Amino acid sequence: MSSRIEQIIDEIEEYIDGCKYQPLSNSKIIVNKEEIDELLRELRMKTPDEIKRYQKIISNKEAILNDAREKAEALINEATIHTNELINEHEIMQQAYAQANEVVTLATKQAQEILDNATIEANNVRQAAMQYTDDILANLENIIGHSIATASGHYDAMIKSLNNCNDIVKANRAELNPVEDLAEEDLSDISNSKSNASLDIM
């Protein structure tokens, strides 16, 4: 079952794939700022929870090892009790010693195998959780980088378009007034308009 953060990443990718390209461009797209901001906001909210969940998985390593130690100790205790029972029987004293040694050796071997397997399992869980978290953060980094590049392209294109419009306006005014120069106040108004347009885009 996929996590919510994976679902959000899929939604962002589907949204980007569904965006229309800018006119005369096959690489730049037009995005709805509110929609992409909402997806990114939810992604930022969910990411800490996902990381905590995998940190909890990593912390379970100690629980796995403790459980293995308890099982190992139980085996050794059982072997010790069995050994004592055999030793107390005088008629089979020698046989009891031999069986006791075998039981203790076997129990020690089994306990070591449990500890080894538990350590391997805990390390695998930790490594898988860290890799999964790193993959999620890598996808998030790519999406943010793509969003930054797209927003920068939109801003540059808008400034260029405003400059072209401004040049056309100047040319038209010059044709209407071929002799007189534009007044200083008019030039100031045009500059203020360009500044306001830049602020609106940002």
CORPEFEN-V330685 format. One record per backbone hydrogen bond with DSSP energy under -0.5 kcal/mol. CO is the residue of the C=O (numbers start at 1). NH is the residue of the N-H. E is the energy in kcal/mol with one decimal. If there is no record, write none. Layout:
co=CO nh=NH e=E
co=CO nh=NH e=E
This chain:
co=3 nh=7 e=-1.8
co=4 nh=8 e=-2.4
co=5 nh=9 e=-2.1
co=6 nh=10 e=-2.4
co=7 nh=11 e=-2.4
co=8 nh=12 e=-2.5
co=9 nh=13 e=-2.4
co=10 nh=14 e=-2.7
co=11 nh=15 e=-2.6
co=12 nh=16 e=-2.7
co=13 nh=17 e=-2.6
co=14 nh=18 e=-1.7
co=15 nh=19 e=-0.6
co=16 nh=19 e=-1.0
co=20 nh=30 e=-2.8
co=22 nh=25 e=-1.6
co=28 nh=22 e=-2.8
co=29 nh=31 e=-0.6
co=31 nh=33 e=-0.7
co=32 nh=36 e=-2.3
co=33 nh=37 e=-2.3
co=34 nh=38 e=-2.1
co=35 nh=39 e=-2.0
co=36 nh=40 e=-2.3
co=37 nh=41 e=-2.5
co=38 nh=42 e=-2.2
co=39 nh=43 e=-2.0
co=40 nh=44 e=-2.4
co=41 nh=45 e=-1.7
co=42 nh=46 e=-2.1
co=43 nh=47 e=-2.1
co=44 nh=48 e=-0.7
co=45 nh=49 e=-0.6
co=46 nh=50 e=-2.2
co=47 nh=51 e=-2.4
co=48 nh=52 e=-2.4
co=49 nh=53 e=-2.0
co=50 nh=54 e=-1.9
co=51 nh=55 e=-2.1
co=52 nh=56 e=-2.1
co=53 nh=57 e=-1.5
co=54 nh=58 e=-2.1
co=55 nh=59 e=-2.3
co=56 nh=60 e=-0.9
co=57 nh=60 e=-0.6
co=58 nh=61 e=-1.8
co=59 nh=62 e=-1.1
co=59 nh=63 e=-0.6
co=60 nh=64 e=-2.4
co=61 nh=65 e=-2.3
co=62 nh=66 e=-2.8
co=63 nh=67 e=-2.2
co=64 nh=68 e=-2.0
co=65 nh=69 e=-2.5
co=66 nh=70 e=-2.4
co=67 nh=71 e=-2.1
co=68 nh=72 e=-2.4
co=69 nh=73 e=-2.9
co=70 nh=74 e=-2.3
co=71 nh=75 e=-2.1
co=72 nh=76 e=-2.3
co=73 nh=77 e=-2.8
co=74 nh=78 e=-2.4
co=75 nh=79 e=-2.4
co=76 nh=80 e=-2.6
co=77 nh=81 e=-2.6
co=78 nh=82 e=-2.4
co=79 nh=83 e=-2.3
co=80 nh=84 e=-2.5
co=81 nh=85 e=-2.2
co=82 nh=86 e=-2.0
co=83 nh=87 e=-2.5
co=84 nh=88 e=-2.0
co=85 nh=89 e=-0.5
co=86 nh=89 e=-0.9
co=88 nh=90 e=-1.1
co=89 nh=92 e=-0.9
co=90 nh=93 e=-1.6
co=92 nh=96 e=-2.6
co=93 nh=97 e=-2.2
co=94 nh=98 e=-1.9
co=95 nh=99 e=-2.8
co=96 nh=100 e=-2.9
co=97 nh=101 e=-2.3
co=98 nh=102 e=-2.0
co=99 nh=103 e=-2.8
co=100 nh=104 e=-2.8
co=101 nh=105 e=-2.5
co=102 nh=106 e=-2.9
co=103 nh=107 e=-2.9
co=104 nh=108 e=-2.6
co=105 nh=109 e=-2.3
co=106 nh=110 e=-2.8
co=107 nh=111 e=-2.6
co=108 nh=112 e=-2.3
co=109 nh=113 e=-2.2
co=110 nh=114 e=-2.4
co=111 nh=115 e=-2.3
co=112 nh=116 e=-2.7
co=113 nh=117 e=-2.8
co=114 nh=118 e=-2.5
co=115 nh=119 e=-2.4
co=116 nh=120 e=-2.4
co=117 nh=121 e=-2.7
co=118 nh=122 e=-2.7
co=119 nh=123 e=-2.4
co=120 nh=124 e=-2.3
co=121 nh=125 e=-2.4
co=122 nh=126 e=-2.3
co=123 nh=127 e=-2.7
co=124 nh=128 e=-2.6
co=125 nh=129 e=-2.3
co=126 nh=130 e=-2.4
co=127 nh=131 e=-2.4
co=128 nh=132 e=-2.5
co=129 nh=133 e=-2.3
co=130 nh=134 e=-2.3
co=131 nh=135 e=-2.3
co=132 nh=136 e=-2.1
co=133 nh=137 e=-2.3
co=134 nh=138 e=-2.2
co=135 nh=139 e=-2.3
co=136 nh=140 e=-2.3
co=137 nh=141 e=-2.4
co=138 nh=142 e=-2.1
co=139 nh=143 e=-2.3
co=140 nh=144 e=-2.4
co=141 nh=145 e=-2.3
co=142 nh=146 e=-2.4
co=143 nh=147 e=-2.4
co=144 nh=148 e=-2.4
co=145 nh=149 e=-2.3
co=146 nh=150 e=-2.4
co=147 nh=151 e=-2.5
co=148 nh=152 e=-2.3
co=149 nh=153 e=-2.0
co=150 nh=154 e=-2.1
co=151 nh=155 e=-2.2
co=152 nh=156 e=-2.4
co=153 nh=157 e=-2.3
co=154 nh=158 e=-2.2
co=155 nh=159 e=-2.2
co=156 nh=160 e=-2.2
co=157 nh=161 e=-2.2
co=158 nh=162 e=-2.5
co=159 nh=163 e=-2.4
co=160 nh=164 e=-2.2
co=161 nh=165 e=-2.3
co=162 nh=166 e=-2.6
co=163 nh=167 e=-2.4
co=164 nh=168 e=-2.1
co=165 nh=169 e=-2.5
co=166 nh=170 e=-2.6
co=167 nh=171 e=-2.4
co=168 nh=172 e=-2.7
co=169 nh=173 e=-2.5
co=170 nh=174 e=-2.4
co=171 nh=175 e=-1.9
co=172 nh=176 e=-1.8
co=173 nh=177 e=-2.3
co=175 nh=178 e=-0.5
co=183 nh=187 e=-1.9
co=184 nh=188 e=-1.9
co=185 nh=189 e=-1.9
co=186 nh=190 e=-2.2
co=187 nh=191 e=-2.1
co=188 nh=192 e=-2.3
co=189 nh=193 e=-2.1
co=190 nh=194 e=-2.1
co=191 nh=195 e=-2.0
co=192 nh=196 e=-2.4
co=193 nh=197 e=-2.2
co=194 nh=198 e=-2.1
co=195 nh=199 e=-2.0
co=196 nh=200 e=-2.2
co=197 nh=201 e=-1.7
co=198 nh=202 e=-1.8
